[in-house]
Amino acid sequence: MLRWTGRKGYGAHTMIGACLIKSLYAIPTWTRTAALIREHVALSDALGGMPSEWACYRFAKKLREHKPLLDACLDASRPPRREARIGERHRNGRALLLRFP
């Protein structure tokens, strides 16, 4: 049974963006993350909205509940690991081996 509970929810772009902001700025709580997004117009414009702290907490709970699916998604999107040699750097797709004296 579906119920209308209020306003339309935020999109995935907005919520994942809020997660990235929380992680990149090392913000400990969703309350502070939501406040930062509200205070900075550029952040809210980039995210396409200003999610409430409660929306962020609900989204984080759903991410925790579906952790195996999220891990599988992230693993599939990550490029394969390649062992790097000591002193190896990449530029323009070419491997350069740096020599150390």
N, CA, C and O of each residue as an XYZ file, in Angstrom:
404
protein
N       0.836     -1.175      0.000
C       0.000      0.000      0.000
C       0.885      1.243      0.000
O       1.776      1.381      0.838
N       0.635      2.130     -0.929
C       1.404      3.354     -1.024
C       0.692      4.492     -0.315
O      -0.532      4.608     -0.365
N       1.479      5.329      0.348
C       0.920      6.507      1.009
C       1.685      7.722      0.543
O       2.886      7.650      0.284
N       1.004      8.816      0.438
C       1.669     10.066      0.157
C       2.143     10.620      1.488
O       1.345     10.812      2.405
N       3.437     10.878      1.596
C       3.981     11.306      2.889
C       4.441     12.759      2.899
O       4.971     13.223      3.908
N       4.254     13.470      1.827
C       4.703     14.862      1.810
C       5.323     15.214      0.479
O       4.841     14.792     -0.572
N       6.378     15.977      0.525
C       7.013     16.439     -0.705
C       7.711     15.298     -1.436
O       8.025     14.257     -0.858
N       7.942     15.527     -2.720
C       8.658     14.550     -3.528
C      10.091     14.430     -3.010
O      10.686     15.427     -2.602
N      10.638     13.241     -3.025
C      11.990     13.009     -2.529
C      13.052     13.598     -3.432
O      12.760     14.028     -4.548
N      14.277     13.618     -2.954
C      15.404     14.125     -3.714
C      15.918     13.033     -4.635
O      15.791     11.848     -4.329
N      16.494     13.424     -5.751
C      17.029     12.467     -6.707
C      18.355     11.875     -6.266
O      18.983     12.343     -5.316
N      18.761     10.841     -6.973
C      20.017     10.159     -6.648
C      21.209     11.102     -6.805
O      22.143     11.051     -6.004
N      21.190     11.953     -7.815
C      22.287     12.895     -8.045
C      22.493     13.784     -6.818
O      23.625     14.003     -6.386
N      21.407     14.286     -6.269
C      21.478     15.164     -5.099
C      21.982     14.415     -3.872
O      22.833     14.921     -3.140
N      21.467     13.222     -3.646
C      21.824     12.490     -2.430
C      23.252     11.942     -2.486
O      23.968     11.975     -1.485
N      23.665     11.442     -3.643
C      25.033     10.950     -3.765
C      26.005     12.122     -3.669
O      27.082     11.995     -3.086
N      25.622     13.262     -4.242
C      26.440     14.464     -4.107
C      26.599     14.871     -2.654
O      27.686     15.269     -2.237
N      25.529     14.776     -1.880
C      25.609     15.099     -0.449
C      26.562     14.132      0.260
O      27.311     14.539      1.149
N      26.535     12.864     -0.127
C      27.469     11.883      0.455
C      28.913     12.245      0.126
O      29.793     12.144      0.980
N      29.152     12.666     -1.108
C      30.502     13.062     -1.503
C      30.973     14.289     -0.723
O      32.123     14.359     -0.291
N      30.075     15.245     -0.551
C      30.430     16.446      0.214
C      30.782     16.073      1.653
O      31.773     16.564      2.193
N      29.989     15.219      2.270
C      30.254     14.796      3.645
C      31.613     14.118      3.741
O      32.357     14.334      4.698
N      31.931     13.299      2.746
C      33.199     12.580      2.747
C      34.378     13.497      2.437
O      35.387     13.462      3.141
N      34.263     14.318      1.390
C      35.377     15.178      0.980
C      35.741     16.222      2.028
O      36.917     16.519      2.237
N      34.726     16.776      2.686
C      34.981     17.781      3.711
C      35.156     17.170      5.108
O      35.356     17.896      6.082
N      35.081     15.843      5.204
C      35.235     15.127      6.479
C      34.299     15.684      7.549
O      34.716     15.966      8.672
N      33.040     15.834      7.183
C      32.039     16.362      8.110
C      31.469     15.183      8.909
O      31.049     14.190      8.315
N      31.446     15.275     10.231
C      31.039     14.121     11.032
C      29.537     13.824     11.031
O      29.148     12.674     11.233
N      28.688     14.823     10.810
C      27.245     14.585     10.902
C      26.530     15.075      9.657
O      27.009     15.950      8.936
N      25.359     14.476      9.426
C      24.526     14.910      8.296
C      23.925     16.282      8.561
O      23.641     17.024      7.621
N      23.730     16.627      9.824
C      23.185     17.938     10.166
C      24.117     19.036      9.659
O      23.670     20.010      9.054
N      25.403     18.872      9.908
C      26.381     19.859      9.434
C      26.506     19.849      7.912
O      26.694     20.896      7.293
N      26.400     18.666      7.316
C      26.478     18.569      5.854
C      25.325     19.309      5.209
O      25.527     20.083      4.274
N      24.109     19.077      5.704
C      22.933     19.765      5.158
C      23.043     21.275      5.366
O      22.644     22.048      4.495
N      23.578     21.699      6.506
C      23.753     23.135      6.768
C      24.752     23.745      5.793
O      24.541     24.855      5.305
N      25.842     23.026      5.505
C      26.835     23.524      4.557
C      26.226     23.683      3.165
O      26.481     24.676      2.483
N      25.430     22.716      2.749
C      24.782     22.783      1.434
C      23.804     23.958      1.386
O      23.723     24.656      0.375
N      23.060     24.180      2.478
C      22.122     25.313      2.529
C      22.836     26.650      2.464
O      22.344     27.591      1.841
N      24.006     26.741      3.110
C      24.740     28.004      3.180
C      25.425     28.379      1.870
O      25.609     29.563      1.587
N      25.802     27.395      1.077
C      26.574     27.659     -0.139
C      25.726     27.398     -1.376
O      25.390     26.257     -1.693
N      25.395     28.466     -2.055
C      24.529     28.397     -3.241
C      25.161     27.536     -4.325
O      24.462     26.783     -5.004
N      26.474     27.638     -4.495
C      27.152     26.868     -5.542
C      27.012     25.363     -5.300
O      26.813     24.600     -6.245
N      27.114     24.937     -4.045
C      26.943     23.517     -3.734
C      25.522     23.059     -4.030
O      25.326     22.015     -4.653
N      24.537     23.820     -3.595
C      23.150     23.418     -3.833
C      22.822     23.445     -5.317
O      22.048     22.612     -5.790
N      23.401     24.396     -6.067
C      23.190     24.420     -7.516
C      23.817     23.205     -8.184
O      23.219     22.604     -9.076
N      25.022     22.842     -7.752
C      25.704     21.680     -8.334
C      24.947     20.387     -8.033
O      24.905     19.479     -8.863
N      24.349     20.310     -6.837
C      23.613     19.101     -6.458
C      22.204     19.069     -7.038
O      21.603     18.003     -7.168
N      21.690     20.225     -7.380
C      20.322     20.274     -7.888
C      19.286     20.293     -6.785
O      18.130     19.945     -7.022
N      19.672     20.689     -5.591
C      18.730     20.763     -4.479
C      19.441     20.908     -3.160
O      20.667     20.841     -3.074
N      18.633     21.109     -2.122
C      19.154     21.229     -0.765
C      18.457     20.190      0.107
O      17.422     20.477      0.709
N      19.024     18.976      0.179
C      18.364     17.946      0.985
C      18.394     18.298      2.472
O      19.357     18.879      2.972
N      17.334     17.936      3.151
C      17.285     18.160      4.595
C      18.194     17.152      5.292
O      18.578     16.136      4.712
N      18.528     17.447      6.532
C      19.352     16.500      7.288
C      18.645     15.161      7.432
O      19.289     14.111      7.447
N      17.306     15.197      7.540
C      16.544     13.956      7.717
C      16.571     13.123      6.443
O      16.638     11.896      6.503
N      16.521     13.787      5.291
C      16.622     13.063      4.019
C      18.001     12.408      3.899
O      18.119     11.286      3.405
N      19.034     13.108      4.350
C      20.386     12.550      4.306
C      20.511     11.341      5.229
O      21.099     10.330      4.846
N      19.965     11.436      6.439
C      20.014     10.304      7.367
C      19.252      9.094      6.797
O      19.716      7.960      6.908
N      18.089      9.341      6.191
C      17.327      8.240      5.595
C      18.092      7.597      4.447
O      18.096      6.374      4.308
N      18.741      8.422      3.621
C      19.507      7.886      2.496
C      20.692      7.059      2.995
O      20.972      5.990      2.452
N      21.382      7.539      4.016
C      22.510      6.799      4.583
C      22.047      5.458      5.152
O      22.751      4.455      5.035
N      20.883      5.441      5.757
C      20.338      4.190      6.296
C      20.081      3.202      5.164
O      20.390      2.017      5.287
N      19.511      3.693      4.053
C      19.260      2.810      2.905
C      20.569      2.288      2.324
O      20.642      1.130      1.912
N      21.609      3.133      2.285
C      22.902      2.676      1.789
C      23.457      1.563      2.672
O      23.996      0.579      2.164
N      23.329      1.711      3.990
C      23.805      0.669      4.906
C      23.013     -0.621      4.737
O      23.581     -1.711      4.792
N      21.701     -0.501      4.531
C      20.861     -1.688      4.364
C      21.197     -2.454      3.086
O      21.029     -3.672      3.027
N      21.668     -1.745      2.071
C      21.967     -2.357      0.777
C      23.467     -2.368      0.494
O      23.884     -2.246     -0.658
N      24.276     -2.513      1.544
C      25.730     -2.465      1.408
C      26.294     -3.465      0.399
O      27.156     -3.080     -0.392
N      25.855     -4.728      0.383
C      26.414     -5.656     -0.616
C      26.165     -5.200     -2.060
O      27.037     -5.347     -2.917
N      24.992     -4.654     -2.322
C      24.712     -4.162     -3.670
C      25.558     -2.941     -4.003
O      26.050     -2.810     -5.124
N      25.725     -2.065     -3.052
C      26.541     -0.872     -3.263
C      27.997     -1.255     -3.506
O      28.643     -0.702     -4.395
N      28.518     -2.198     -2.722
C      29.893     -2.661     -2.907
C      30.084     -3.274     -4.290
O      31.096     -3.025     -4.945
N      29.119     -4.072     -4.735
C      29.207     -4.693     -6.062
C      29.191     -3.632     -7.157
O      29.910     -3.753     -8.148
N      28.385     -2.607     -6.985
C      28.313     -1.516     -7.957
C      29.632     -0.759     -8.024
O      30.136     -0.478     -9.112
N      30.189     -0.430     -6.870
C      31.455      0.295     -6.834
C      32.596     -0.542     -7.404
O      33.456     -0.014     -8.109
N      32.613     -1.846     -7.103
C      33.651     -2.724     -7.635
C      33.558     -2.829     -9.150
O      34.582     -2.886     -9.832
N      32.343     -2.855     -9.682
C      32.160     -2.952    -11.131
C      32.579     -1.672    -11.840
O      32.992     -1.718    -12.999
N      32.481     -0.536    -11.165
C      32.819      0.733    -11.804
C      34.297      1.090    -11.657
O      34.777      2.017    -12.310
N      35.009      0.377    -10.822
C      36.423      0.650    -10.569
C      37.268     -0.033    -11.648
O      36.992     -1.177    -12.007
N      38.288      0.649    -12.166
C      39.157     -0.005    -13.146
C      39.936     -1.143    -12.490
O      40.156     -1.119    -11.279
N      40.351     -2.132    -13.265
C      41.083     -3.250    -12.656
C      42.395     -2.779    -12.044
O      43.047     -1.870    -12.558
N      42.763     -3.400    -10.958
C      44.007     -3.031    -10.278
C      45.194     -3.535    -11.074
O      45.151     -4.612    -11.667
N      46.225     -2.760    -11.077
C      47.448     -3.115    -11.775
C      48.603     -2.812    -10.837
O      48.686     -1.722    -10.270
N      49.465     -3.751    -10.683
C      50.605     -3.549     -9.807
C      51.578     -2.571    -10.462
O      51.976     -2.767    -11.610
N      51.950     -1.552     -9.756
C      52.901     -0.569    -10.277
C      54.309     -0.926     -9.810
O      54.514     -1.385     -8.686
N      55.252     -0.708    -10.683
C      56.646     -0.926    -10.310
C      57.137      0.290     -9.541
O      56.578      1.378     -9.672
N      58.158      0.113     -8.757
C      58.714      1.223     -7.985
C      59.236      2.273     -8.955
O      59.993      1.962     -9.874
N      58.827      3.508     -8.744
C      59.292      4.600     -9.579
C      58.502      4.777    -10.856
O      58.863      5.620    -11.677
N      57.438      4.018    -11.060
C      56.672      4.116    -12.298
C      55.617      5.212    -12.183
O      54.908      5.291    -11.180
N      55.517      6.031    -13.180
C      54.500      7.080    -13.250
C      53.844      7.005    -14.616
O      54.448      6.529    -15.578
N      52.623      7.468    -14.698
C      51.891      7.438    -15.958
C      51.655      8.853    -16.459
O      51.289      9.746    -15.696
N      51.869      9.041    -17.748
C      51.575     10.313    -18.376
C      51.029     10.010    -19.768
O      51.664      9.307    -20.553
N      49.852     10.547    -20.065
C      49.224     10.368    -21.371
C      49.090      8.891    -21.751
O      49.256      8.528    -22.915
N      48.794      8.055    -20.776
C      48.585      6.639    -21.059
C      49.861      5.840    -21.210
O      49.782      4.632    -21.431
N      51.035      6.445    -21.102
C      52.302      5.742    -21.247
C      52.964      5.602    -19.883
O      52.963      6.528    -19.073
N      53.506      4.465    -19.660
C      54.204      4.229    -18.393
C      55.635      4.725    -18.515
O      56.345      4.398    -19.466
N      56.039      5.512    -17.547
C      57.407      6.023    -17.501
C      58.068      5.447    -16.268
O      57.508      5.503    -15.174
N      59.229      4.908    -16.436
C      59.957      4.382    -15.297
C      60.995      5.416    -14.886
O      61.941      5.694    -15.623
N      60.806      5.977    -13.708
C      61.731      6.999    -13.217
C      62.904      6.319    -12.542
O      62.736      5.372    -11.774
N      64.066      6.803    -12.831
C      65.273      6.241    -12.227
C      65.693      7.125    -11.065
O      65.761      8.348    -11.191
N      65.968      6.505     -9.957
C      66.406      7.234     -8.779
C      67.907      7.006     -8.595
O      68.365      5.866     -8.678
N      68.687      8.076     -8.345
C      70.152      7.909     -8.182
C      70.497      7.159     -6.929
O      71.675      6.937     -6.647
